[in-house]
Amino acid sequence: MDDLEFERLLKTTRLKLDDIERAAIQKDIEEVIGYFEKIGEIDTEGEEKAYHPIKVDARLREDSVSKFADVDMLKRQTKLHDGYIIGPKL
């Protein structure tokens, strides 16, 4: 990673680093990029693609509709607006 790329990364992440931190983090990032380059060199031609390395049985439950038992309690315990339940702000 050259200095220009590193500067753009710092600007994007809004990090303010002193010279010692810069050198250490730039070295760490270059090391991680090196690992990814090594992974990219692995010859996988002819290998079966492993999208799910562990077999997953996608058993779906059967949907069913049921009435809520205590509608009055629900109305007392929740905030409503025009018949809709108001949930917490996220």
Phi and psi restraints in degrees (range 20) as a CNS / XPLOR table:
assign (resid 1 and name C) (resid 2 and name N)
       (resid 2 and name CA) (resid 2 and name C) 1.0 -82.2 20.0 2
assign (resid 2 and name N) (resid 2 and name CA)
       (resid 2 and name C) (resid 3 and name N) 1.0 172.6 20.0 2
assign (resid 2 and name C) (resid 3 and name N)
       (resid 3 and name CA) (resid 3 and name C) 1.0 -63.6 20.0 2
assign (resid 3 and name N) (resid 3 and name CA)
       (resid 3 and name C) (resid 4 and name N) 1.0 -36.6 20.0 2
assign (resid 3 and name C) (resid 4 and name N)
       (resid 4 and name CA) (resid 4 and name C) 1.0 -64.2 20.0 2
assign (resid 4 and name N) (resid 4 and name CA)
       (resid 4 and name C) (resid 5 and name N) 1.0 -44.3 20.0 2
assign (resid 4 and name C) (resid 5 and name N)
       (resid 5 and name CA) (resid 5 and name C) 1.0 -62.8 20.0 2
assign (resid 5 and name N) (resid 5 and name CA)
       (resid 5 and name C) (resid 6 and name N) 1.0 -41.2 20.0 2
assign (resid 5 and name C) (resid 6 and name N)
       (resid 6 and name CA) (resid 6 and name C) 1.0 -64.6 20.0 2
assign (resid 6 and name N) (resid 6 and name CA)
       (resid 6 and name C) (resid 7 and name N) 1.0 -40.3 20.0 2
assign (resid 6 and name C) (resid 7 and name N)
       (resid 7 and name CA) (resid 7 and name C) 1.0 -60.7 20.0 2
assign (resid 7 and name N) (resid 7 and name CA)
       (resid 7 and name C) (resid 8 and name N) 1.0 -43.6 20.0 2
assign (resid 7 and name C) (resid 8 and name N)
       (resid 8 and name CA) (resid 8 and name C) 1.0 -63.8 20.0 2
assign (resid 8 and name N) (resid 8 and name CA)
       (resid 8 and name C) (resid 9 and name N) 1.0 -38.2 20.0 2
assign (resid 8 and name C) (resid 9 and name N)
       (resid 9 and name CA) (resid 9 and name C) 1.0 -63.6 20.0 2
assign (resid 9 and name N) (resid 9 and name CA)
       (resid 9 and name C) (resid 10 and name N) 1.0 -44.5 20.0 2
assign (resid 9 and name C) (resid 10 and name N)
       (resid 10 and name CA) (resid 10 and name C) 1.0 -63.1 20.0 2
assign (resid 10 and name N) (resid 10 and name CA)
       (resid 10 and name C) (resid 11 and name N) 1.0 -40.0 20.0 2
assign (resid 10 and name C) (resid 11 and name N)
       (resid 11 and name CA) (resid 11 and name C) 1.0 -65.1 20.0 2
assign (resid 11 and name N) (resid 11 and name CA)
       (resid 11 and name C) (resid 12 and name N) 1.0 -42.9 20.0 2
assign (resid 11 and name C) (resid 12 and name N)
       (resid 12 and name CA) (resid 12 and name C) 1.0 -63.5 20.0 2
assign (resid 12 and name N) (resid 12 and name CA)
       (resid 12 and name C) (resid 13 and name N) 1.0 -41.8 20.0 2
assign (resid 12 and name C) (resid 13 and name N)
       (resid 13 and name CA) (resid 13 and name C) 1.0 -86.7 20.0 2
assign (resid 13 and name N) (resid 13 and name CA)
       (resid 13 and name C) (resid 14 and name N) 1.0 -5.8 20.0 2
assign (resid 13 and name C) (resid 14 and name N)
       (resid 14 and name CA) (resid 14 and name C) 1.0 57.5 20.0 2
assign (resid 14 and name N) (resid 14 and name CA)
       (resid 14 and name C) (resid 15 and name N) 1.0 37.6 20.0 2
assign (resid 14 and name C) (resid 15 and name N)
       (resid 15 and name CA) (resid 15 and name C) 1.0 -92.0 20.0 2
assign (resid 15 and name N) (resid 15 and name CA)
       (resid 15 and name C) (resid 16 and name N) 1.0 139.3 20.0 2
assign (resid 15 and name C) (resid 16 and name N)
       (resid 16 and name CA) (resid 16 and name C) 1.0 -116.5 20.0 2
assign (resid 16 and name N) (resid 16 and name CA)
       (resid 16 and name C) (resid 17 and name N) 1.0 114.8 20.0 2
assign (resid 16 and name C) (resid 17 and name N)
       (resid 17 and name CA) (resid 17 and name C) 1.0 -122.4 20.0 2
assign (resid 17 and name N) (resid 17 and name CA)
       (resid 17 and name C) (resid 18 and name N) 1.0 147.0 20.0 2
assign (resid 17 and name C) (resid 18 and name N)
       (resid 18 and name CA) (resid 18 and name C) 1.0 -82.4 20.0 2
assign (resid 18 and name N) (resid 18 and name CA)
       (resid 18 and name C) (resid 19 and name N) 1.0 176.2 20.0 2
assign (resid 18 and name C) (resid 19 and name N)
       (resid 19 and name CA) (resid 19 and name C) 1.0 -61.3 20.0 2
assign (resid 19 and name N) (resid 19 and name CA)
       (resid 19 and name C) (resid 20 and name N) 1.0 -38.3 20.0 2
assign (resid 19 and name C) (resid 20 and name N)
       (resid 20 and name CA) (resid 20 and name C) 1.0 -67.9 20.0 2
assign (resid 20 and name N) (resid 20 and name CA)
       (resid 20 and name C) (resid 21 and name N) 1.0 -44.4 20.0 2
assign (resid 20 and name C) (resid 21 and name N)
       (resid 21 and name CA) (resid 21 and name C) 1.0 -63.6 20.0 2
assign (resid 21 and name N) (resid 21 and name CA)
       (resid 21 and name C) (resid 22 and name N) 1.0 -41.6 20.0 2
assign (resid 21 and name C) (resid 22 and name N)
       (resid 22 and name CA) (resid 22 and name C) 1.0 -56.9 20.0 2
assign (resid 22 and name N) (resid 22 and name CA)
       (resid 22 and name C) (resid 23 and name N) 1.0 -49.4 20.0 2
assign (resid 22 and name C) (resid 23 and name N)
       (resid 23 and name CA) (resid 23 and name C) 1.0 -63.1 20.0 2
assign (resid 23 and name N) (resid 23 and name CA)
       (resid 23 and name C) (resid 24 and name N) 1.0 -43.1 20.0 2
assign (resid 23 and name C) (resid 24 and name N)
       (resid 24 and name CA) (resid 24 and name C) 1.0 -66.1 20.0 2
assign (resid 24 and name N) (resid 24 and name CA)
       (resid 24 and name C) (resid 25 and name N) 1.0 -45.3 20.0 2
assign (resid 24 and name C) (resid 25 and name N)
       (resid 25 and name CA) (resid 25 and name C) 1.0 -69.9 20.0 2
assign (resid 25 and name N) (resid 25 and name CA)
       (resid 25 and name C) (resid 26 and name N) 1.0 -40.1 20.0 2
assign (resid 25 and name C) (resid 26 and name N)
       (resid 26 and name CA) (resid 26 and name C) 1.0 -61.9 20.0 2
assign (resid 26 and name N) (resid 26 and name CA)
       (resid 26 and name C) (resid 27 and name N) 1.0 -40.9 20.0 2
assign (resid 26 and name C) (resid 27 and name N)
       (resid 27 and name CA) (resid 27 and name C) 1.0 -62.3 20.0 2
assign (resid 27 and name N) (resid 27 and name CA)
       (resid 27 and name C) (resid 28 and name N) 1.0 -44.6 20.0 2
assign (resid 27 and name C) (resid 28 and name N)
       (resid 28 and name CA) (resid 28 and name C) 1.0 -62.7 20.0 2
assign (resid 28 and name N) (resid 28 and name CA)
       (resid 28 and name C) (resid 29 and name N) 1.0 -42.3 20.0 2
assign (resid 28 and name C) (resid 29 and name N)
       (resid 29 and name CA) (resid 29 and name C) 1.0 -64.5 20.0 2
assign (resid 29 and name N) (resid 29 and name CA)
       (resid 29 and name C) (resid 30 and name N) 1.0 -42.3 20.0 2
assign (resid 29 and name C) (resid 30 and name N)
       (resid 30 and name CA) (resid 30 and name C) 1.0 -62.8 20.0 2
assign (resid 30 and name N) (resid 30 and name CA)
       (resid 30 and name C) (resid 31 and name N) 1.0 -35.8 20.0 2
assign (resid 30 and name C) (resid 31 and name N)
       (resid 31 and name CA) (resid 31 and name C) 1.0 -66.2 20.0 2
assign (resid 31 and name N) (resid 31 and name CA)
       (resid 31 and name C) (resid 32 and name N) 1.0 -43.5 20.0 2
assign (resid 31 and name C) (resid 32 and name N)
       (resid 32 and name CA) (resid 32 and name C) 1.0 -63.9 20.0 2
assign (resid 32 and name N) (resid 32 and name CA)
       (resid 32 and name C) (resid 33 and name N) 1.0 -43.8 20.0 2
assign (resid 32 and name C) (resid 33 and name N)
       (resid 33 and name CA) (resid 33 and name C) 1.0 -60.3 20.0 2
assign (resid 33 and name N) (resid 33 and name CA)
       (resid 33 and name C) (resid 34 and name N) 1.0 -38.1 20.0 2
assign (resid 33 and name C) (resid 34 and name N)
       (resid 34 and name CA) (resid 34 and name C) 1.0 -61.3 20.0 2
assign (resid 34 and name N) (resid 34 and name CA)
       (resid 34 and name C) (resid 35 and name N) 1.0 -40.0 20.0 2
assign (resid 34 and name C) (resid 35 and name N)
       (resid 35 and name CA) (resid 35 and name C) 1.0 -62.4 20.0 2
assign (resid 35 and name N) (resid 35 and name CA)
       (resid 35 and name C) (resid 36 and name N) 1.0 -42.9 20.0 2
assign (resid 35 and name C) (resid 36 and name N)
       (resid 36 and name CA) (resid 36 and name C) 1.0 -65.3 20.0 2
assign (resid 36 and name N) (resid 36 and name CA)
       (resid 36 and name C) (resid 37 and name N) 1.0 -36.0 20.0 2
assign (resid 36 and name C) (resid 37 and name N)
       (resid 37 and name CA) (resid 37 and name C) 1.0 -64.6 20.0 2
assign (resid 37 and name N) (resid 37 and name CA)
       (resid 37 and name C) (resid 38 and name N) 1.0 -39.7 20.0 2
assign (resid 37 and name C) (resid 38 and name N)
       (resid 38 and name CA) (resid 38 and name C) 1.0 -63.0 20.0 2
assign (resid 38 and name N) (resid 38 and name CA)
       (resid 38 and name C) (resid 39 and name N) 1.0 -42.0 20.0 2
assign (resid 38 and name C) (resid 39 and name N)
       (resid 39 and name CA) (resid 39 and name C) 1.0 -62.0 20.0 2
assign (resid 39 and name N) (resid 39 and name CA)
       (resid 39 and name C) (resid 40 and name N) 1.0 -39.9 20.0 2
assign (resid 39 and name C) (resid 40 and name N)
       (resid 40 and name CA) (resid 40 and name C) 1.0 -65.0 20.0 2
assign (resid 40 and name N) (resid 40 and name CA)
       (resid 40 and name C) (resid 41 and name N) 1.0 -21.8 20.0 2
assign (resid 40 and name C) (resid 41 and name N)
       (resid 41 and name CA) (resid 41 and name C) 1.0 -81.4 20.0 2
assign (resid 41 and name N) (resid 41 and name CA)
       (resid 41 and name C) (resid 42 and name N) 1.0 -10.9 20.0 2
assign (resid 41 and name C) (resid 42 and name N)
       (resid 42 and name CA) (resid 42 and name C) 1.0 -67.1 20.0 2
assign (resid 42 and name N) (resid 42 and name CA)
       (resid 42 and name C) (resid 43 and name N) 1.0 130.2 20.0 2
assign (resid 42 and name C) (resid 43 and name N)
       (resid 43 and name CA) (resid 43 and name C) 1.0 -81.6 20.0 2
assign (resid 43 and name N) (resid 43 and name CA)
       (resid 43 and name C) (resid 44 and name N) 1.0 111.9 20.0 2
assign (resid 43 and name C) (resid 44 and name N)
       (resid 44 and name CA) (resid 44 and name C) 1.0 -112.1 20.0 2
assign (resid 44 and name N) (resid 44 and name CA)
       (resid 44 and name C) (resid 45 and name N) 1.0 11.1 20.0 2
assign (resid 44 and name C) (resid 45 and name N)
       (resid 45 and name CA) (resid 45 and name C) 1.0 -60.8 20.0 2
assign (resid 45 and name N) (resid 45 and name CA)
       (resid 45 and name C) (resid 46 and name N) 1.0 130.1 20.0 2
assign (resid 45 and name C) (resid 46 and name N)
       (resid 46 and name CA) (resid 46 and name C) 1.0 84.1 20.0 2
assign (resid 46 and name N) (resid 46 and name CA)
       (resid 46 and name C) (resid 47 and name N) 1.0 -6.1 20.0 2
assign (resid 46 and name C) (resid 47 and name N)
       (resid 47 and name CA) (resid 47 and name C) 1.0 -83.7 20.0 2
assign (resid 47 and name N) (resid 47 and name CA)
       (resid 47 and name C) (resid 48 and name N) 1.0 148.5 20.0 2
assign (resid 47 and name C) (resid 48 and name N)
       (resid 48 and name CA) (resid 48 and name C) 1.0 -72.6 20.0 2
assign (resid 48 and name N) (resid 48 and name CA)
       (resid 48 and name C) (resid 49 and name N) 1.0 134.1 20.0 2
assign (resid 48 and name C) (resid 49 and name N)
       (resid 49 and name CA) (resid 49 and name C) 1.0 -72.5 20.0 2
assign (resid 49 and name N) (resid 49 and name CA)
       (resid 49 and name C) (resid 50 and name N) 1.0 134.3 20.0 2
assign (resid 49 and name C) (resid 50 and name N)
       (resid 50 and name CA) (resid 50 and name C) 1.0 -109.8 20.0 2
assign (resid 50 and name N) (resid 50 and name CA)
       (resid 50 and name C) (resid 51 and name N) 1.0 81.3 20.0 2
assign (resid 50 and name C) (resid 51 and name N)
       (resid 51 and name CA) (resid 51 and name C) 1.0 -71.7 20.0 2
assign (resid 51 and name N) (resid 51 and name CA)
       (resid 51 and name C) (resid 52 and name N) 1.0 -36.0 20.0 2
assign (resid 51 and name C) (resid 52 and name N)
       (resid 52 and name CA) (resid 52 and name C) 1.0 -126.5 20.0 2
assign (resid 52 and name N) (resid 52 and name CA)
       (resid 52 and name C) (resid 53 and name N) 1.0 95.1 20.0 2
assign (resid 52 and name C) (resid 53 and name N)
       (resid 53 and name CA) (resid 53 and name C) 1.0 -61.0 20.0 2
assign (resid 53 and name N) (resid 53 and name CA)
       (resid 53 and name C) (resid 54 and name N) 1.0 -23.7 20.0 2
assign (resid 53 and name C) (resid 54 and name N)
       (resid 54 and name CA) (resid 54 and name C) 1.0 -111.9 20.0 2
assign (resid 54 and name N) (resid 54 and name CA)
       (resid 54 and name C) (resid 55 and name N) 1.0 129.5 20.0 2
assign (resid 54 and name C) (resid 55 and name N)
       (resid 55 and name CA) (resid 55 and name C) 1.0 -64.2 20.0 2
assign (resid 55 and name N) (resid 55 and name CA)
       (resid 55 and name C) (resid 56 and name N) 1.0 128.6 20.0 2
assign (resid 55 and name C) (resid 56 and name N)
       (resid 56 and name CA) (resid 56 and name C) 1.0 -117.2 20.0 2
assign (resid 56 and name N) (resid 56 and name CA)
       (resid 56 and name C) (resid 57 and name N) 1.0 122.1 20.0 2
assign (resid 56 and name C) (resid 57 and name N)
       (resid 57 and name CA) (resid 57 and name C) 1.0 -87.1 20.0 2
assign (resid 57 and name N) (resid 57 and name CA)
       (resid 57 and name C) (resid 58 and name N) 1.0 115.1 20.0 2
assign (resid 57 and name C) (resid 58 and name N)
       (resid 58 and name CA) (resid 58 and name C) 1.0 -88.5 20.0 2
assign (resid 58 and name N) (resid 58 and name CA)
       (resid 58 and name C) (resid 59 and name N) 1.0 74.1 20.0 2
assign (resid 58 and name C) (resid 59 and name N)
       (resid 59 and name CA) (resid 59 and name C) 1.0 -82.6 20.0 2
assign (resid 59 and name N) (resid 59 and name CA)
       (resid 59 and name C) (resid 60 and name N) 1.0 120.4 20.0 2
assign (resid 59 and name C) (resid 60 and name N)
       (resid 60 and name CA) (resid 60 and name C) 1.0 -100.0 20.0 2
assign (resid 60 and name N) (resid 60 and name CA)
       (resid 60 and name C) (resid 61 and name N) 1.0 141.7 20.0 2
assign (resid 60 and name C) (resid 61 and name N)
       (resid 61 and name CA) (resid 61 and name C) 1.0 -81.5 20.0 2
assign (resid 61 and name N) (resid 61 and name CA)
       (resid 61 and name C) (resid 62 and name N) 1.0 157.8 20.0 2
assign (resid 61 and name C) (resid 62 and name N)
       (resid 62 and name CA) (resid 62 and name C) 1.0 -83.8 20.0 2
assign (resid 62 and name N) (resid 62 and name CA)
       (resid 62 and name C) (resid 63 and name N) 1.0 129.0 20.0 2
assign (resid 62 and name C) (resid 63 and name N)
       (resid 63 and name CA) (resid 63 and name C) 1.0 -76.6 20.0 2
assign (resid 63 and name N) (resid 63 and name CA)
       (resid 63 and name C) (resid 64 and name N) 1.0 144.5 20.0 2
assign (resid 63 and name C) (resid 64 and name N)
       (resid 64 and name CA) (resid 64 and name C) 1.0 -145.0 20.0 2
assign (resid 64 and name N) (resid 64 and name CA)
       (resid 64 and name C) (resid 65 and name N) 1.0 149.1 20.0 2
assign (resid 64 and name C) (resid 65 and name N)
       (resid 65 and name CA) (resid 65 and name C) 1.0 -100.6 20.0 2
assign (resid 65 and name N) (resid 65 and name CA)
       (resid 65 and name C) (resid 66 and name N) 1.0 132.1 20.0 2
assign (resid 65 and name C) (resid 66 and name N)
       (resid 66 and name CA) (resid 66 and name C) 1.0 -141.2 20.0 2
assign (resid 66 and name N) (resid 66 and name CA)
       (resid 66 and name C) (resid 67 and name N) 1.0 148.9 20.0 2
assign (resid 66 and name C) (resid 67 and name N)
       (resid 67 and name CA) (resid 67 and name C) 1.0 -79.0 20.0 2
assign (resid 67 and name N) (resid 67 and name CA)
       (resid 67 and name C) (resid 68 and name N) 1.0 144.2 20.0 2
assign (resid 67 and name C) (resid 68 and name N)
       (resid 68 and name CA) (resid 68 and name C) 1.0 -72.4 20.0 2
assign (resid 68 and name N) (resid 68 and name CA)
       (resid 68 and name C) (resid 69 and name N) 1.0 132.7 20.0 2
assign (resid 68 and name C) (resid 69 and name N)
       (resid 69 and name CA) (resid 69 and name C) 1.0 -65.7 20.0 2
assign (resid 69 and name N) (resid 69 and name CA)
       (resid 69 and name C) (resid 70 and name N) 1.0 -44.0 20.0 2
assign (resid 69 and name C) (resid 70 and name N)
       (resid 70 and name CA) (resid 70 and name C) 1.0 -121.6 20.0 2
assign (resid 70 and name N) (resid 70 and name CA)
       (resid 70 and name C) (resid 71 and name N) 1.0 79.7 20.0 2
assign (resid 70 and name C) (resid 71 and name N)
       (resid 71 and name CA) (resid 71 and name C) 1.0 -63.5 20.0 2
assign (resid 71 and name N) (resid 71 and name CA)
       (resid 71 and name C) (resid 72 and name N) 1.0 -37.1 20.0 2
assign (resid 71 and name C) (resid 72 and name N)
       (resid 72 and name CA) (resid 72 and name C) 1.0 -63.3 20.0 2
assign (resid 72 and name N) (resid 72 and name CA)
       (resid 72 and name C) (resid 73 and name N) 1.0 -41.0 20.0 2
assign (resid 72 and name C) (resid 73 and name N)
       (resid 73 and name CA) (resid 73 and name C) 1.0 -63.0 20.0 2
assign (resid 73 and name N) (resid 73 and name CA)
       (resid 73 and name C) (resid 74 and name N) 1.0 -40.5 20.0 2
assign (resid 73 and name C) (resid 74 and name N)
       (resid 74 and name CA) (resid 74 and name C) 1.0 -61.1 20.0 2
assign (resid 74 and name N) (resid 74 and name CA)
       (resid 74 and name C) (resid 75 and name N) 1.0 -42.0 20.0 2
assign (resid 74 and name C) (resid 75 and name N)
       (resid 75 and name CA) (resid 75 and name C) 1.0 -66.4 20.0 2
assign (resid 75 and name N) (resid 75 and name CA)
       (resid 75 and name C) (resid 76 and name N) 1.0 -35.5 20.0 2
assign (resid 75 and name C) (resid 76 and name N)
       (resid 76 and name CA) (resid 76 and name C) 1.0 -72.6 20.0 2
assign (resid 76 and name N) (resid 76 and name CA)
       (resid 76 and name C) (resid 77 and name N) 1.0 -32.2 20.0 2
assign (resid 76 and name C) (resid 77 and name N)
       (resid 77 and name CA) (resid 77 and name C) 1.0 -91.6 20.0 2
assign (resid 77 and name N) (resid 77 and name CA)
       (resid 77 and name C) (resid 78 and name N) 1.0 -8.0 20.0 2
assign (resid 77 and name C) (resid 78 and name N)
       (resid 78 and name CA) (resid 78 and name C) 1.0 -125.0 20.0 2
assign (resid 78 and name N) (resid 78 and name CA)
       (resid 78 and name C) (resid 79 and name N) 1.0 160.9 20.0 2
assign (resid 78 and name C) (resid 79 and name N)
       (resid 79 and name CA) (resid 79 and name C) 1.0 -92.4 20.0 2
assign (resid 79 and name N) (resid 79 and name CA)
       (resid 79 and name C) (resid 80 and name N) 1.0 133.7 20.0 2
assign (resid 79 and name C) (resid 80 and name N)
       (resid 80 and name CA) (resid 80 and name C) 1.0 -118.6 20.0 2
assign (resid 80 and name N) (resid 80 and name CA)
       (resid 80 and name C) (resid 81 and name N) 1.0 151.3 20.0 2
assign (resid 80 and name C) (resid 81 and name N)
       (resid 81 and name CA) (resid 81 and name C) 1.0 -143.4 20.0 2
assign (resid 81 and name N) (resid 81 and name CA)
       (resid 81 and name C) (resid 82 and name N) 1.0 115.3 20.0 2
assign (resid 81 and name C) (resid 82 and name N)
       (resid 82 and name CA) (resid 82 and name C) 1.0 53.0 20.0 2
assign (resid 82 and name N) (resid 82 and name CA)
       (resid 82 and name C) (resid 83 and name N) 1.0 37.3 20.0 2
assign (resid 82 and name C) (resid 83 and name N)
       (resid 83 and name CA) (resid 83 and name C) 1.0 85.5 20.0 2
assign (resid 83 and name N) (resid 83 and name CA)
       (resid 83 and name C) (resid 84 and name N) 1.0 -1.9 20.0 2
assign (resid 83 and name C) (resid 84 and name N)
       (resid 84 and name CA) (resid 84 and name C) 1.0 -105.4 20.0 2
assign (resid 84 and name N) (resid 84 and name CA)
       (resid 84 and name C) (resid 85 and name N) 1.0 147.6 20.0 2
assign (resid 84 and name C) (resid 85 and name N)
       (resid 85 and name CA) (resid 85 and name C) 1.0 -80.4 20.0 2
assign (resid 85 and name N) (resid 85 and name CA)
       (resid 85 and name C) (resid 86 and name N) 1.0 133.1 20.0 2
assign (resid 85 and name C) (resid 86 and name N)
       (resid 86 and name CA) (resid 86 and name C) 1.0 -91.5 20.0 2
assign (resid 86 and name N) (resid 86 and name CA)
       (resid 86 and name C) (resid 87 and name N) 1.0 119.0 20.0 2
assign (resid 86 and name C) (resid 87 and name N)
       (resid 87 and name CA) (resid 87 and name C) 1.0 -94.1 20.0 2
assign (resid 87 and name N) (resid 87 and name CA)
       (resid 87 and name C) (resid 88 and name N) 1.0 173.4 20.0 2
assign (resid 87 and name C) (resid 88 and name N)
       (resid 88 and name CA) (resid 88 and name C) 1.0 -70.0 20.0 2
assign (resid 88 and name N) (resid 88 and name CA)
       (resid 88 and name C) (resid 89 and name N) 1.0 150.8 20.0 2
assign (resid 88 and name C) (resid 89 and name N)
       (resid 89 and name CA) (resid 89 and name C) 1.0 -73.8 20.0 2
assign (resid 89 and name N) (resid 89 and name CA)
       (resid 89 and name C) (resid 90 and name N) 1.0 139.4 20.0 2
